[in-house]
Amino acid sequence: MKIETQCLHAGYRGKNGETHVLPIYQSTTYNYDSTEHVGKLFDLTAPGHMYSRISNPTVDAVEQKIAALEGGVGALCTTSGQAASLISLLNIMGCGDHFVSASTIYGGTVNLFAVTLKKFGIDVTFVDADATEEEIQKAFRPNTKAVFGETIANPAISVLDIEKFANIAHKNEVPLIVDNTFATPVLCRPFEYGADIVIHSTTKYMDGHAIQVGGVIVDSGKFNWENGKFPSLVEPDESYHGVSYTKDFGNLAYITKARVQLMRDLGAYPSANAAFLLNLGLETLHLRMERHSQNADKVAHFLAQSDKMEFVNYPTLDGDRYQKLAQKYLPHGCSGVISFSLKGGREAAIRFIDSLKLATLVVHVADVRTCVLHPASSTHRQLTDEQLVGAGITPGLIRLSVGIENVDDILEDVAQALENA
């Protein structure tokens, strides 16, 4: 199936006499015919659901759909995008390990990596995503276990050179993990360019309607975990009677371990109802991403013509430093998020935001409704000045998430706010 059809049909098809729409299995618990079968579930030798902290039929259907959309072998839904980022790394790392990350990533993820993971004994080195392979290679250590980046960075709107980062990661025998939240698989499928693991904050475009928080990890099934760097995936897991994930689950080793070990212990699994709502968003994802991208392109060009701009970041603009990368990785659109900086800095930005009438000021992004935020004083408030610069954020930077309203209404609102700025 093409991706537009997968948005509707992948993951669940009701059989004869069953529901046409994905049902909500609102249950924590499952019945079994024998103790022998329950034992096989806990030995991981029989398929099925043992408890909704680990899996649930409704969530499972959504996981299958997202895996199909990304072209992966399996997926694991989580309660938030932050949980997806955390579990994607903890699944292959432990105390004393290190990883490399692009500096232009979401501010909350920066804090997770630089502060919280440090308490786990895991170190990170942030690198300039636009640096050469030789420069990025200097950040690697003998204990480096992964490389991380965002397809479209939030809020710098920079485009990751996925193939470059994949080449560097694979030269060092570690996986590339890509946060594909802003692009979604409709606009970019990182596995096709060498990424090994993809994560999303499904709270954003996948849900699309600002109604529930969630995340997902998708496994390409292509990385060789038996290269000597990842013993936890190869050596016997005593918590599951000595199972070897690579030996017993093949190319599903990574996503299986993430589910049965980390999700079992951390309990960050979403509810059936949350997955049901996410699925409704996924069904129209292909239509919405087209409209978001079209509207944002028009708004970005409008902003770029204003003499009140210091700069406008959107990859379809002529002269944008990421235009060529966008043409390669995002030929069908660059999502609905624009960042721009007004002359006059923080004060001008505040006047602009407070003057908007249609667009709403929210701590959110990638919604069907146009919304706006000042990152330096909100989502990235905890970052140092140096980290703000690394993330591509100026004091006057505004993040505008262009919705799917009539674009003329959006432009009218932006124009009158600019007059007051």
C-alpha positions as MATLAB code, in Angstrom:
seq = 'MKIETQCLHAGYRGKNGETHVLPIYQSTTYNYDSTEHVGKLFDLTAPGHMYSRISNPTVDAVEQKIAALEGGVGALCTTSGQAASLISLLNIMGCGDHFVSASTIYGGTVNLFAVTLKKFGIDVTFVDADATEEEIQKAFRPNTKAVFGETIANPAISVLDIEKFANIAHKNEVPLIVDNTFATPVLCRPFEYGADIVIHSTTKYMDGHAIQVGGVIVDSGKFNWENGKFPSLVEPDESYHGVSYTKDFGNLAYITKARVQLMRDLGAYPSANAAFLLNLGLETLHLRMERHSQNADKVAHFLAQSDKMEFVNYPTLDGDRYQKLAQKYLPHGCSGVISFSLKGGREAAIRFIDSLKLATLVVHVADVRTCVLHPASSTHRQLTDEQLVGAGITPGLIRLSVGIENVDDILEDVAQALENA';
ca = [
       0.000    0.000    0.000;
       1.032    3.597   -0.613;
       1.539    5.681    2.513;
      -1.786    7.496    2.112;
      -3.579    4.135    2.164;
      -1.463    2.858    5.061;
      -2.608    5.837    7.153;
      -6.105    4.369    6.942;
      -5.656    0.621    6.654;
      -2.338   -0.473    8.192;
      -2.387   -2.069   11.642;
      -6.066   -3.089   11.785;
      -8.578   -4.580    9.367;
     -11.766   -5.943   10.910;
     -12.502   -9.561    9.935;
     -15.907  -11.039    9.140;
     -18.420   -9.635   11.608;
     -15.826   -7.558   13.480;
     -15.774   -3.805   13.945;
     -15.040   -1.572   10.960;
     -13.153    0.888   13.189;
     -10.254    0.042   15.504;
     -11.874   -0.941   18.839;
     -10.755    0.312   22.242;
      -9.619   -2.648   24.346;
     -10.019   -0.818   27.649;
      -8.586   -3.539   29.856;
      -5.464   -3.979   31.940;
      -5.865   -7.746   32.030;
      -6.216  -10.802   29.751;
      -7.653  -14.287   30.247;
      -5.803  -17.551   29.562;
      -6.792  -21.195   29.250;
      -3.829  -22.696   31.092;
      -0.921  -21.909   33.385;
       1.318  -23.415   30.714;
       0.324  -20.670   28.272;
       0.916  -17.939   30.874;
       4.350  -19.405   31.512;
       5.156  -19.284   27.793;
       4.170  -15.615   27.710;
       6.634  -14.828   30.477;
       9.286  -16.950   28.766;
       8.671  -14.902   25.582;
       8.040  -18.108   23.622;
       4.370  -17.454   22.820;
       2.730  -14.380   21.267;
       0.033  -12.478   23.102;
      -0.643   -9.853   25.740;
       0.258  -10.489   29.356;
      -0.447   -7.057   30.875;
      -1.262   -3.580   29.553;
       1.891   -2.089   31.050;
       3.718   -3.866   28.215;
       1.187   -4.303   25.405;
      -2.474   -3.855   24.551;
      -4.422   -4.836   21.386;
      -5.478   -1.265   20.565;
      -1.994    0.143   21.116;
      -0.511   -2.803   19.216;
      -2.571   -1.966   16.125;
      -1.337    1.640   16.217;
       2.258    0.438   16.672;
       1.885   -1.754   13.594;
       0.509    1.187   11.608;
       3.357    3.522   12.566;
       5.954    0.814   11.838;
       4.418    0.404    8.380;
       4.399    4.152    7.757;
       8.096    4.432    8.636;
       9.060    1.202    6.858;
      10.275   -0.440   10.085;
       9.939   -3.961   11.487;
       8.303   -2.948   14.759;
       7.309   -0.058   16.991;
       6.742    0.677   20.664;
       4.379    3.431   21.773;
       5.199    5.447   24.895;
       3.434    8.000   27.071;
       5.401   10.945   25.621;
       8.071   11.882   23.124;
      10.506   12.392   25.997;
       9.860    8.811   27.127;
      10.567    7.627   23.578;
      13.884    9.513   23.521;
      14.844    8.140   26.936;
      13.961    4.500   26.239;
      15.521    4.550   22.767;
      18.875    5.304   24.411;
      18.584    3.336   27.661;
      17.791    0.268   25.568;
      21.407    0.175   24.363;
      23.281    2.257   26.947;
      24.161    2.201   30.614;
      26.303    3.853   33.236;
      29.687    4.768   31.762;
      28.475    5.042   28.163;
      28.511    8.046   25.839;
      26.623    9.252   22.775;
      26.834   12.066   20.243;
      23.944   14.409   19.489;
      23.312   17.272   17.120;
      23.048   20.493   19.117;
      20.013   21.710   17.169;
      17.406   19.596   18.915;
      14.368   20.354   21.045;
      15.266   22.155   24.301;
      13.570   19.582   26.513;
      15.637   16.873   24.865;
      18.805   18.889   25.491;
      17.933   18.944   29.173;
      17.164   15.209   29.185;
      20.513   14.450   27.577;
      22.762   16.935   29.388;
      21.229   16.845   32.869;
      19.034   13.820   33.554;
      21.025   11.189   31.638;
      24.188   12.495   33.274;
      22.679   11.361   36.594;
      22.470    7.875   35.046;
      26.194    8.049   34.306;
      25.588    8.562   30.572;
      27.486   11.389   28.867;
      26.606   13.306   25.714;
      28.666   15.448   23.370;
      26.732   18.004   21.332;
      28.054   18.717   17.849;
      27.277   21.226   15.123;
      25.034   19.294   12.736;
      26.456   21.271    9.815;
      30.069   20.403   10.641;
      32.091   18.109    8.410;
      32.336   14.375    9.029;
      35.923   14.851   10.146;
      34.939   17.443   12.751;
      32.034   15.359   14.066;
      34.273   12.293   14.266;
      36.358   14.070   16.926;
      33.421   13.802   19.324;
      33.502    9.997   19.347;
      35.007    7.978   22.173;
      35.664    4.267   22.671;
      32.476    4.090   24.788;
      30.233    5.939   22.286;
      27.082    3.900   21.665;
      24.762    6.055   19.522;
      24.256    9.193   17.423;
      21.109   11.324   17.714;
      19.546   14.077   15.583;
      16.245   15.616   14.441;
      15.079   15.559   10.818;
      13.725   19.104   11.185;
      15.096   20.698   14.339;
      12.767   22.390   16.804;
      12.820   25.423   16.688;
      15.826   26.187   14.463;
      14.062   24.538   11.470;
      17.412   23.199   10.317;
      17.437   20.026    8.213;
      19.609   17.111    9.275;
      21.878   15.556    6.663;
      20.719   12.061    7.544;
      23.053   10.222    5.180;
      26.085   12.090    6.541;
      25.194   11.240   10.118;
      24.382    7.642    9.190;
      27.780    7.269    7.535;
      29.547    8.627   10.614;
      27.541    6.445   12.983;
      28.057    3.268   10.970;
      31.773    3.939   10.544;
      31.899    3.838   14.343;
      29.610    0.767   14.508;
      26.819    2.556   16.379;
      23.206    3.265   15.377;
      21.759    6.562   14.210;
      18.596    7.556   16.091;
      16.493   10.208   14.346;
      13.655   12.227   15.851;
      11.265   12.511   12.902;
       8.512   14.400   14.748;
       8.191   17.472   12.520;
       8.615   15.682    9.202;
       6.514   12.589    9.971;
       6.904    9.628    7.606;
       4.633   11.441    5.145;
       7.379   13.958    4.385;
      10.516   11.931    5.195;
      11.338    8.314    6.012;
      14.799    8.372    7.627;
      15.315    4.606    7.266;
      15.611    5.135    3.515;
      18.696    7.288    4.143;
      20.473    5.013    6.623;
      18.890    5.790   10.010;
      18.512    2.776   12.307;
      15.958    3.924   14.901;
      13.263    6.579   14.497;
      11.353    8.242   17.312;
       8.418   10.651   17.382;
       6.564   12.828   19.787;
       3.162   11.650   18.577;
       1.742   14.597   20.548;
       2.600   16.730   17.523;
       1.544   16.091   13.922;
       0.682   12.404   14.304;
      -2.047   13.305   16.778;
      -2.435   16.740   15.247;
      -5.271   18.001   17.398;
      -3.589   18.734   20.760;
      -5.666   16.162   22.637;
      -3.191   13.630   24.037;
       0.514   13.303   24.764;
       2.444   10.354   23.372;
       5.581    9.041   21.736;
       6.805    6.112   19.671;
      10.046    4.262   18.890;
      10.378    2.532   15.514;
      13.034   -0.088   14.725;
      14.394   -0.441   11.175;
      15.565   -3.982   11.930;
      18.737   -3.350    9.928;
      21.429   -2.603   12.506;
      23.929   -5.325   13.447;
      23.779   -5.498   17.243;
      26.262   -8.398   17.309;
      29.309   -6.221   16.605;
      30.647   -6.480   20.168;
      29.415   -3.085   21.387;
      25.955   -4.087   22.627;
      26.232   -7.106   24.932;
      22.823   -6.459   26.550;
      21.168   -7.416   23.269;
      23.335  -10.469   22.702;
      24.214  -11.984   26.071;
      21.585  -13.930   28.074;
      19.047  -11.778   29.931;
      18.679  -13.443   33.312;
      15.449  -11.546   33.960;
      13.932  -13.624   31.131;
      15.471  -17.016   31.842;
      18.555  -16.372   29.748;
      16.937  -15.217   26.509;
      19.284  -13.683   23.925;
      17.424  -10.985   22.017;
      19.504  -11.195   18.859;
      19.496  -14.998   18.841;
      15.819  -15.492   19.714;
      14.257  -12.490   17.953;
      16.572  -11.740   15.050;
      15.991   -8.314   13.517;
      13.304   -7.628   16.148;
      15.919   -7.765   18.929;
      16.046   -4.024   19.676;
      12.313   -3.324   19.795;
      11.581   -6.567   21.682;
      14.106   -5.720   24.392;
      12.737   -2.174   24.660;
       9.261   -3.575   25.279;
       9.772   -6.586   27.505;
      12.648   -5.205   29.587;
      12.485   -1.408   29.734;
       8.748   -0.922   29.285;
       8.162   -3.698   31.802;
      10.324   -1.895   34.349;
       9.589    1.772   33.563;
       5.879    1.454   32.820;
       5.628    4.319   30.312;
       3.024    2.620   28.119;
       0.003    4.577   26.800;
      -3.626    3.688   27.445;
      -5.885    2.060   24.875;
      -7.980    5.216   24.691;
      -4.898    7.359   23.991;
      -3.908    5.017   21.160;
      -7.431    5.148   19.738;
      -7.274    8.953   19.602;
      -3.791    8.813   18.056;
      -5.091    6.484   15.371;
      -7.776    9.012   14.422;
      -5.026   11.553   13.870;
      -2.946    9.142   11.816;
      -5.855    8.508    9.456;
      -5.681   12.082    8.137;
      -1.947   12.653    8.585;
      -1.193   12.595    4.845;
      -3.830   15.240    4.112;
      -2.857   17.505    6.981;
       0.876   17.448    6.290;
       0.255   18.560    2.719;
      -1.888   21.490    3.874;
       0.454   22.448    6.747;
       3.394   22.547    4.341;
       1.566   24.537    1.680;
       0.340   27.136    4.176;
       3.721   27.459    5.882;
       5.467   27.970    2.563;
       3.172   30.911    1.749;
       3.527   32.438    5.222;
       7.311   32.066    5.167;
       7.573   33.852    1.821;
       5.299   36.614    3.136;
       7.459   37.083    6.233;
      10.668   37.053    4.198;
       9.436   40.094    2.246;
       8.962   42.169    5.406;
      11.617   44.756    6.302;
      10.956   44.019    9.996;
      12.739   40.647    9.846;
      16.245   39.833   11.023;
      15.842   36.434    9.408;
      13.237   33.807    8.527;
      14.005   30.094    8.798;
      12.070   27.859    6.418;
      13.800   25.457    4.015;
      11.766   26.324    0.898;
      12.953   29.937    0.907;
      15.515   30.902   -1.712;
      18.837   31.359    0.006;
      17.898   29.279    3.052;
      21.002   27.342    4.052;
      18.981   24.098    4.233;
      17.183   24.425    0.904;
      19.299   21.777   -0.847;
      18.989   19.316    2.033;
      15.222   19.902    2.060;
      15.026   19.192   -1.657;
      16.780   15.892   -0.992;
      15.076   14.726    2.206;
      11.779   16.685    2.163;
      10.685   16.986   -1.464;
       6.982   16.889   -0.568;
       7.035   19.690    2.007;
       8.800   20.940    5.122;
       5.943   20.781    7.674;
       4.101   23.756    9.135;
       6.684   25.182   11.536;
       8.523   28.425   10.805;
      10.956   30.313   13.002;
      11.820   33.964   12.518;
      13.444   36.801   14.421;
      12.105   40.338   14.445;
      14.238   43.454   14.511;
      13.902   44.849   18.009;
      14.592   41.551   19.745;
      12.599   40.236   22.692;
      10.392   43.341   23.043;
       9.338   43.278   19.379;
       8.676   39.551   19.581;
       6.431   40.036   22.613;
       4.480   42.847   20.907;
       3.991   40.691   17.815;
       2.782   37.659   19.764;
       0.454   39.670   21.989;
      -1.089   41.305   18.903;
      -2.102   38.067   17.187;
      -5.841   37.419   17.076;
      -6.267   34.147   15.151;
      -3.045   32.423   16.195;
      -3.017   31.221   19.784;
      -0.169   31.489   22.289;
       0.350   27.945   23.571;
       3.153   25.709   24.812;
       2.619   23.387   21.898;
       3.437   22.997   18.238;
       2.259   21.054   15.172;
      -1.447   21.517   15.795;
      -4.215   21.876   13.199;
      -4.689   25.408   14.549;
      -2.079   28.105   14.011;
      -0.158   28.708   17.222;
       2.872   30.673   18.341;
       5.535   30.646   21.058;
       8.618   32.541   22.211;
      11.115   29.669   22.796;
      13.774   31.612   24.744;
      11.327   32.408   27.528;
       9.388   29.121   27.507;
      10.370   25.734   26.063;
      14.089   26.592   25.989;
      14.085   28.766   29.124;
      16.345   26.333   30.987;
      19.142   26.556   28.413;
      22.240   28.662   28.856;
      23.017   31.451   26.372;
      25.618   29.181   24.801;
      23.105   26.355   24.456;
      20.534   28.758   22.982;
      23.021   29.773   20.305;
      23.773   26.106   19.637;
      20.060   25.444   19.182;
      19.787   28.341   16.741;
      17.730   30.550   19.073;
      17.990   34.335   19.394;
      16.234   36.460   22.054;
      13.727   37.648   19.443;
      13.091   34.264   17.844;
       9.441   33.338   17.320;
       8.216   29.829   16.524;
       5.095   29.975   14.367;
       3.256   26.701   13.842;
       1.086   27.276   10.785;
      -2.228   25.441   10.912;
      -4.642   24.236    8.258;
      -6.959   27.257    8.295;
      -7.496   29.253    5.105;
      -4.065   30.722    4.457;
      -5.501   34.174    3.710;
      -6.842   34.375    7.254;
      -3.450   33.391    8.644;
      -1.671   35.979    6.502;
      -4.102   38.705    7.554;
      -3.461   37.942   11.216;
       0.317   37.944   10.759;
       0.198   41.195    8.802;
      -1.730   43.114   11.458;
       0.536   41.761   14.225;
       3.593   42.919   12.291;
       2.177   46.422   12.195;
       2.077   46.450   16.004;
       5.547   44.900   16.345;
];
